């Protein structure tokens, strides 16, 4: 906390991560946050909110911060309470994923995983991704519409990341429920019931992945799980627990944000008919449209960092042991960077959004996510040119992972 004689700058009362009105449209509140300061304390979660693009972008690269602190400090040294023992299955799965690690472990695991996401590797997936996107769009059109979430947005990235990892088709329906239960723990102040479901899903997911790893050790294939097993057996420092955590992270992160980006993006298009008409008239806008849609309604609204060494932001000293909440959604609507940020503009040039993070934790799967989003958008424009809302679009009651529970459409 800052000097005890000076009260900390506080987040405006309108910032309330449990308020349905805020969850429906957080962007006006973000504008108030940016006006209020560069860093603001939010008592309900005990975090410091960072709303400006320049600060978010810089802090994502600042090595005085970390996704974890346990590479340098014990929980006690850092002034934090260890997680309950009952939550161990979740933390054993989550905390060894490279998203939660810092160098040198992060560097070692990311080096092995990054081979699966090179431009050449992703380009080789293009025929599979575009073909699947067209099949899903065709099926939606043949049915006369349906729920865009469950019929297009979810199946595409789940199938692609499962194909990349080598998860058998018969097992893929298991992935989304496990992922949803685990990712609910990333919301602010998750309930004990949320934790219970996440722990159960983590235990089941871990057992499944250990069995898959054992199978690939006996019968290697042309997939990422086999490659990680081969790297371990060739002497690379990669434990079974690390392979399990890495696969879980790739399966979860490899589709959760893409699902959110797809439904958020289509909801934005369907509620901005002028922009949708321009896109229908010129499919060449699809690549820039994807970037603008990622900016306009960001699927991951917040990314956290621990303060490993005292840091000063806008004249406020934040000591070691505190936690920053970097507000991606606010940064992506910062008028210092984006002209008229509240306006959806599919021709907006060079969109420097932070939706894929930055620094060493920049999303390793960003090239694949862009391919999936581009293929899905193009397929629906082509196969369902009359796509329109056919009922109420229901948002999930989430803040961090922003998305919809249902997006009914007609064709």
C-alpha positions as CSV (number, residue, x, y, z in Angstrom):
1,X,0.0,0.0,0.0
2,X,1.1,3.6,-0.4
3,X,2.4,5.8,2.4
4,X,0.1,5.2,5.5
5,X,-0.5,9.0,5.8
6,X,-1.9,9.1,2.3
7,X,-5.1,7.1,1.5
8,X,-4.8,4.9,-1.6
9,X,-6.6,6.1,-4.7
10,X,-9.8,4.0,-4.8
11,X,-11.7,2.6,-7.8
12,X,-15.1,4.4,-8.4
13,X,-18.1,2.7,-6.9
14,X,-19.4,2.0,-10.4
15,X,-16.7,-0.6,-10.8
16,X,-18.4,-3.6,-9.3
17,X,-17.5,-7.0,-10.8
18,X,-20.8,-8.5,-9.5
19,X,-23.2,-5.8,-10.8
20,X,-25.3,-7.1,-13.7
21,X,-25.4,-3.6,-15.3
22,X,-21.6,-3.4,-15.2
23,X,-21.2,-6.9,-16.6
24,X,-23.6,-6.1,-19.4
25,X,-21.5,-3.1,-20.5
26,X,-18.3,-2.3,-18.5
27,X,-16.9,0.2,-21.0
28,X,-18.5,3.4,-19.7
29,X,-17.2,2.4,-16.2
30,X,-13.7,1.9,-17.7
31,X,-13.8,5.5,-19.0
32,X,-14.5,6.7,-15.4
33,X,-11.5,4.6,-14.2
34,X,-9.2,6.2,-16.7
35,X,-10.4,9.6,-15.6
36,X,-9.8,8.7,-11.9
37,X,-6.2,7.7,-12.2
38,X,-3.5,5.4,-13.5
39,X,-3.8,2.9,-10.7
40,X,-6.7,2.4,-8.3
41,X,-7.3,0.1,-5.4
42,X,-10.3,-2.2,-5.6
43,X,-11.1,-3.5,-2.0
44,X,-13.4,-6.3,-2.9
45,X,-10.7,-8.3,-4.6
46,X,-7.7,-6.6,-2.9
47,X,-6.2,-5.7,-6.2
48,X,-4.9,-2.6,-8.0
49,X,-6.7,-1.8,-11.2
50,X,-4.6,-0.5,-14.1
51,X,-6.9,1.0,-16.8
52,X,-4.7,2.8,-19.3
53,X,-3.3,1.2,-22.5
54,X,0.2,2.6,-22.1
55,X,0.5,1.3,-18.5
56,X,-1.0,-2.1,-19.3
57,X,1.3,-2.6,-22.3
58,X,4.4,-1.6,-20.3
59,X,3.6,-3.6,-17.2
60,X,3.0,-6.8,-19.2
61,X,6.7,-6.5,-20.1
62,X,7.9,-5.4,-16.7
63,X,10.0,-8.1,-15.0
64,X,9.4,-6.6,-11.6
65,X,6.0,-8.3,-11.9
66,X,5.2,-12.0,-12.3
67,X,2.4,-14.3,-13.0
68,X,3.7,-16.3,-10.0
69,X,5.9,-15.4,-7.0
70,X,6.8,-18.9,-5.9
71,X,10.0,-18.9,-8.0
72,X,11.3,-16.3,-5.6
73,X,9.2,-16.4,-2.4
74,X,7.3,-18.7,-0.2
75,X,3.6,-17.9,0.5
76,X,4.7,-16.7,4.0
77,X,7.6,-14.6,2.7
78,X,5.2,-12.9,0.3
79,X,2.6,-12.2,2.9
80,X,0.0,-14.6,1.3
81,X,-2.0,-17.5,2.6
82,X,-1.4,-20.8,0.9
83,X,-4.4,-22.2,-0.9
84,X,-6.5,-24.7,1.0
85,X,-5.3,-28.3,0.7
86,X,-8.7,-29.3,-0.6
87,X,-7.9,-27.2,-3.7
88,X,-4.7,-29.1,-4.5
89,X,-5.9,-30.9,-7.7
90,X,-6.7,-27.5,-9.2
91,X,-3.4,-25.9,-8.3
92,X,-1.4,-29.0,-9.3
93,X,-3.0,-28.7,-12.8
94,X,-3.0,-24.9,-13.1
95,X,0.2,-23.8,-11.4
96,X,2.6,-25.9,-13.6
97,X,1.1,-24.5,-16.8
98,X,3.5,-22.1,-18.5
99,X,1.0,-19.2,-18.2
100,X,1.6,-19.4,-14.4
101,X,5.3,-19.9,-14.6
102,X,8.3,-17.6,-14.7
103,X,11.8,-18.1,-16.2
104,X,13.6,-20.4,-16.3
105,X,10.7,-23.0,-16.2
106,X,8.5,-20.8,-18.4
107,X,11.3,-20.5,-21.0
108,X,12.0,-24.2,-21.0
109,X,8.4,-25.3,-21.5
110,X,7.4,-22.5,-23.9
111,X,10.4,-23.4,-26.1
112,X,9.1,-27.0,-26.5
113,X,5.5,-25.9,-27.1
114,X,6.2,-23.0,-29.5
115,X,7.2,-25.5,-32.2
116,X,3.6,-26.4,-32.6
117,X,2.5,-22.8,-33.2
118,X,5.1,-21.5,-35.7
119,X,3.7,-19.8,-38.8
120,X,4.6,-22.8,-40.9
121,X,2.8,-25.2,-38.6
122,X,-0.2,-23.1,-38.3
123,X,-0.3,-22.6,-42.1
124,X,-0.3,-26.4,-42.5
125,X,-3.5,-26.5,-40.4
126,X,-5.3,-24.0,-42.7
127,X,-7.1,-26.6,-44.9
128,X,-8.4,-28.4,-41.9
129,X,-9.5,-25.2,-40.1
130,X,-11.2,-23.7,-43.1
131,X,-12.9,-26.9,-44.1
132,X,-14.3,-27.4,-40.6
133,X,-15.5,-23.8,-40.5
134,X,-17.3,-24.2,-43.7
135,X,-18.9,-27.5,-42.6
136,X,-20.2,-25.9,-39.4
137,X,-21.5,-22.8,-41.3
138,X,-23.2,-25.1,-43.8
139,X,-24.9,-27.1,-41.1
140,X,-26.1,-24.0,-39.3
141,X,-27.6,-22.7,-42.6
142,X,-29.2,-26.0,-43.4
143,X,-30.9,-26.0,-40.0
144,X,-32.2,-22.5,-40.6
145,X,-30.2,-21.1,-37.7
146,X,-29.6,-22.0,-34.0
147,X,-27.3,-21.1,-31.2
148,X,-24.1,-19.7,-32.7
149,X,-22.3,-20.5,-29.5
150,X,-22.9,-24.2,-29.4
151,X,-23.2,-24.9,-33.1
152,X,-20.2,-22.9,-34.5
153,X,-18.2,-20.9,-31.9
154,X,-17.5,-23.9,-29.6
155,X,-17.0,-26.8,-32.0
156,X,-14.4,-25.2,-34.2
157,X,-11.6,-24.3,-31.7
158,X,-12.2,-27.3,-29.5
159,X,-11.8,-29.6,-32.5
160,X,-8.7,-27.8,-33.8
161,X,-6.8,-27.8,-30.5
162,X,-7.8,-31.4,-29.8
163,X,-6.6,-32.4,-33.3
164,X,-3.3,-30.6,-32.6
165,X,-2.8,-32.4,-29.3
166,X,-4.1,-35.7,-30.5
167,X,-7.2,-36.1,-28.4
168,X,-9.4,-38.8,-30.0
169,X,-12.7,-37.5,-31.5
170,X,-14.8,-39.7,-29.1
171,X,-13.2,-37.9,-26.1
172,X,-13.6,-34.3,-27.3
173,X,-17.1,-33.7,-25.7
174,X,-15.4,-34.1,-22.3
175,X,-13.1,-31.1,-22.8
176,X,-15.5,-28.2,-22.8
177,X,-17.2,-29.0,-19.4
178,X,-13.9,-29.6,-17.8
179,X,-12.5,-26.3,-19.2
180,X,-15.6,-24.3,-18.2
181,X,-15.4,-25.6,-14.6
182,X,-11.6,-24.9,-14.3
183,X,-11.8,-21.4,-16.0
184,X,-14.5,-20.3,-13.6
185,X,-11.7,-20.1,-11.0
186,X,-10.2,-17.2,-12.9
187,X,-13.1,-14.9,-12.0
188,X,-12.6,-12.5,-9.1
189,X,-13.4,-14.0,-5.7
190,X,-14.7,-17.4,-6.9
191,X,-17.1,-19.1,-4.5
192,X,-16.4,-22.3,-2.7
193,X,-18.9,-24.1,-4.9
194,X,-17.0,-22.8,-8.0
195,X,-13.8,-24.1,-6.4
196,X,-15.4,-27.5,-5.6
197,X,-16.4,-28.0,-9.3
198,X,-13.0,-26.8,-10.5
199,X,-11.2,-29.3,-8.2
200,X,-13.4,-32.1,-9.4
201,X,-12.8,-31.2,-13.1
202,X,-9.1,-30.8,-12.5
203,X,-8.8,-34.3,-11.0
204,X,-10.8,-35.9,-13.8
205,X,-8.9,-33.9,-16.5
206,X,-5.5,-34.8,-15.0
207,X,-6.4,-38.5,-14.9
208,X,-7.5,-38.4,-18.5
209,X,-4.4,-36.6,-19.6
210,X,-2.1,-39.0,-17.7
211,X,-3.8,-41.9,-19.5
212,X,-3.4,-40.2,-22.9
213,X,0.3,-39.5,-22.2
214,X,0.8,-43.2,-21.2
215,X,-0.9,-44.2,-24.5
216,X,1.3,-41.9,-26.6
217,X,4.4,-43.2,-24.8
218,X,3.4,-46.7,-26.1
219,X,2.0,-45.6,-29.4
220,X,3.4,-42.2,-30.5
221,X,1.6,-40.3,-33.2
222,X,2.0,-37.1,-35.1
223,X,0.6,-34.8,-32.4
224,X,1.8,-32.4,-29.7
225,X,1.3,-34.8,-26.8
226,X,3.6,-37.4,-28.6
227,X,6.1,-34.7,-29.2
228,X,6.2,-33.6,-25.5
229,X,6.5,-37.3,-24.4
230,X,9.4,-37.7,-26.9
231,X,11.1,-34.6,-25.6
232,X,10.9,-36.0,-22.0
233,X,12.3,-39.4,-23.1
234,X,15.1,-37.7,-25.0
235,X,16.3,-36.1,-21.8
236,X,14.5,-32.7,-21.9
237,X,13.7,-31.6,-18.4
238,X,9.9,-32.2,-18.6
239,X,8.1,-34.0,-15.9
240,X,4.8,-35.9,-16.4
241,X,3.1,-33.3,-14.2
242,X,4.4,-30.5,-16.5
243,X,3.2,-32.3,-19.6
244,X,-0.3,-32.8,-18.0
245,X,-0.4,-29.1,-17.0
246,X,0.8,-27.9,-20.4
247,X,-1.8,-30.0,-22.2
248,X,-4.6,-28.8,-20.0
249,X,-3.5,-25.2,-20.5
250,X,-3.4,-25.5,-24.3
251,X,-6.7,-27.2,-24.4
252,X,-8.3,-24.6,-22.1
253,X,-6.6,-21.5,-23.4
254,X,-6.7,-22.9,-27.0
255,X,-10.4,-22.5,-27.2
256,X,-11.9,-20.5,-24.3
257,X,-10.8,-17.1,-25.6
258,X,-11.6,-18.0,-29.2
259,X,-15.1,-19.0,-28.3
260,X,-15.6,-15.7,-26.5
261,X,-14.1,-13.7,-29.4
262,X,-16.4,-15.4,-31.9
263,X,-19.7,-14.8,-30.1
264,X,-18.7,-11.4,-28.8
265,X,-17.6,-10.4,-32.3
266,X,-20.8,-11.7,-34.0
267,X,-23.0,-10.0,-31.4
268,X,-21.1,-6.7,-32.2
269,X,-21.6,-7.2,-35.9
270,X,-25.3,-8.1,-35.6
271,X,-26.0,-5.0,-33.5
272,X,-24.0,-2.7,-35.9
273,X,-25.8,-3.4,-39.2
274,X,-23.8,-0.7,-41.0
275,X,-20.5,-2.4,-40.2
276,X,-21.9,-5.9,-41.0
277,X,-23.2,-4.6,-44.4
278,X,-19.8,-3.2,-45.2
279,X,-18.2,-6.5,-44.3
280,X,-20.7,-8.4,-46.4
281,X,-20.0,-6.1,-49.3
282,X,-16.2,-6.6,-49.0
283,X,-14.9,-9.9,-47.6
284,X,-11.4,-8.5,-47.9
285,X,-12.1,-6.6,-44.7
286,X,-12.2,-9.9,-42.7
287,X,-8.5,-9.7,-41.4
288,X,-8.9,-6.2,-40.1
289,X,-12.4,-6.9,-38.8
290,X,-11.0,-9.7,-36.7
291,X,-8.5,-7.4,-35.0
292,X,-11.2,-4.7,-34.4
293,X,-13.6,-7.2,-33.0
294,X,-11.0,-8.5,-30.6
295,X,-10.5,-4.9,-29.5
296,X,-14.1,-3.8,-29.4
297,X,-15.4,-6.5,-27.0
298,X,-12.4,-8.2,-25.5
299,X,-12.9,-11.9,-24.5
300,X,-10.3,-11.7,-21.7
301,X,-11.0,-8.5,-19.7
302,X,-8.4,-8.8,-17.1
303,X,-4.9,-10.3,-16.6
304,X,-3.2,-10.4,-13.2
305,X,0.4,-9.8,-12.1
306,X,2.0,-10.1,-8.7
307,X,4.3,-7.3,-7.6
308,X,7.7,-9.0,-7.0
309,X,9.6,-5.7,-6.2
310,X,8.2,-2.4,-5.2
311,X,6.9,-0.4,-8.2
312,X,5.7,3.1,-8.7
313,X,2.8,3.9,-11.1
314,X,1.6,7.5,-11.5
315,X,3.1,8.6,-8.2
316,X,1.7,5.7,-6.3
317,X,4.1,3.2,-4.8
318,X,2.8,-0.3,-4.8
319,X,4.9,-2.6,-2.6
320,X,6.0,-6.2,-3.1
321,X,3.2,-8.7,-2.3
322,X,0.3,-6.7,-3.9
323,X,-1.5,-7.8,-7.0
324,X,-2.2,-5.7,-10.2
325,X,-5.3,-6.3,-12.3
326,X,-4.4,-5.2,-15.8
327,X,-7.6,-4.2,-17.5
328,X,-7.4,-5.4,-21.1
329,X,-10.9,-4.2,-21.9
330,X,-10.2,-0.7,-20.7
331,X,-6.8,-0.6,-22.4
332,X,-8.5,-1.5,-25.7
333,X,-10.9,1.4,-25.3
334,X,-8.3,4.0,-24.3
335,X,-8.9,7.2,-26.4
336,X,-5.2,8.0,-26.1
337,X,-4.6,5.1,-28.5
338,X,-7.9,4.6,-30.3
339,X,-9.9,7.4,-32.0
340,X,-13.5,7.1,-30.9
341,X,-12.9,3.8,-29.1
342,X,-16.6,3.3,-28.4
343,X,-17.3,3.0,-32.2
344,X,-17.0,-0.3,-34.0
345,X,-14.9,0.4,-37.1
346,X,-13.9,-2.6,-39.2
347,X,-11.6,-0.4,-41.3
348,X,-9.6,0.8,-38.3
349,X,-5.9,0.6,-39.3
350,X,-3.1,-1.1,-37.3
351,X,-5.2,-2.0,-34.2
352,X,-2.6,-2.2,-31.3
353,X,-4.9,-4.1,-29.0
354,X,-3.6,-6.1,-26.0
355,X,-6.1,-8.9,-26.3
356,X,-3.3,-11.5,-26.7
357,X,-1.3,-10.0,-23.9
358,X,2.4,-9.0,-24.4
359,X,5.9,-9.8,-23.1
360,X,7.0,-13.3,-22.3
361,X,3.4,-14.4,-21.7
362,X,2.2,-13.2,-25.1
363,X,-0.3,-15.8,-26.3
364,X,1.7,-18.6,-28.0
365,X,-1.5,-19.6,-29.8
366,X,-2.3,-16.2,-31.3
367,X,-1.5,-17.2,-34.9
368,X,-3.8,-20.2,-34.6
369,X,-6.6,-18.1,-32.9
370,X,-6.4,-15.6,-35.7
371,X,-6.7,-18.4,-38.3
372,X,-9.7,-19.8,-36.6
373,X,-11.4,-16.4,-36.2
374,X,-10.7,-15.5,-39.8
375,X,-11.9,-18.9,-41.1
376,X,-15.1,-18.8,-39.0
377,X,-16.0,-15.3,-39.9
378,X,-15.4,-15.8,-43.6
379,X,-17.4,-19.1,-43.7
380,X,-20.4,-17.6,-42.0
381,X,-20.4,-14.6,-44.3
382,X,-20.2,-16.9,-47.3
383,X,-22.5,-19.7,-46.2
384,X,-25.0,-17.7,-44.1
385,X,-25.2,-14.3,-45.8
386,X,-28.5,-13.4,-44.1
387,X,-27.4,-14.2,-40.6
388,X,-29.4,-12.2,-38.0
389,X,-30.3,-12.3,-34.4
390,X,-33.3,-14.5,-33.7
391,X,-33.8,-13.9,-29.9
392,X,-32.2,-12.6,-26.8
393,X,-28.5,-12.9,-26.6
394,X,-27.8,-14.0,-23.0
395,X,-24.4,-13.0,-21.5
396,X,-22.7,-15.2,-19.0
397,X,-22.5,-13.6,-15.5
398,X,-18.7,-13.4,-15.8
399,X,-16.4,-10.5,-15.7
400,X,-12.9,-11.8,-16.5
401,X,-13.9,-14.3,-19.2
402,X,-16.4,-12.2,-21.1
403,X,-18.9,-14.0,-23.3
404,X,-22.4,-15.2,-24.0
405,X,-24.3,-18.2,-22.7
406,X,-26.4,-18.2,-25.9
407,X,-26.5,-16.3,-29.2
408,X,-29.6,-17.4,-31.1
409,X,-29.4,-16.6,-34.8
410,X,-31.5,-17.2,-37.9
411,X,-30.3,-17.4,-41.5
